[in-house]
Amino acid sequence: MAKELKTNAMRFLDKNKISYTVQTYECEEFIDGLHTAEALGQPAEETFKTLIAHGKSGSYYCFLLPVAEELDLKKAAKSVGEKSVELLHVKDITAVTGYVRGGCTPIGMKKQFMTVVHSTAEPMELFYISGGRIGTQIRLSPTALVKAIRGRFEDIIM
């Protein structure tokens, strides 16, 4: 049996003794989060996407929200103390995070950005996020994740 290749996200979770499970799916290129959830038989409301934005200050921020929802830029900006934020252009994702589109996750990036997770995740026992590469999802406790990355829960969707 081939040894599983760990991503930076998995190494971070291992180092911080955070329990998680990995689910993989066949995927040649980026597919959106709804299709990912469907491919793995995961509830869409428990499957979260990672969006990166930058503020007027020049700082970058990470937002996690359910895959079927849209980020409210005004709420997102308020949650990080910015006047406004804009989503990072797809072509800049790898340079800023070290991850590719469809594999971006709030853990194990080049630099840990302030992270806000939508408040619907707070009462969940477990949820799904990207595992750090296309075709890989991680299931873990949202509370454990937020604690480890010093993030917070807030309402950031439309």
BELFENSUL-V634415 format. One record per helix or strand of 2 or more residues. SS is the DSSP state (helix for helix, strand for strand). FROM is the first residue (numbers start at 0). LEN is the number of residues. If there is no record, write none. Layout:
ss->(SS	SS)
from->(FROM	FROM)
len->(LEN	LEN)
//
This chain:
ss->(helix	strand	helix	helix	strand	strand	helix	strand	helix	strand	helix	strand	strand	helix	strand)
from->(7	19	32	43	46	59	72	84	89	113	118	126	135	141	151)
len->(8	5	8	3	9	7	7	3	8	5	3	4	5	8	3)
//
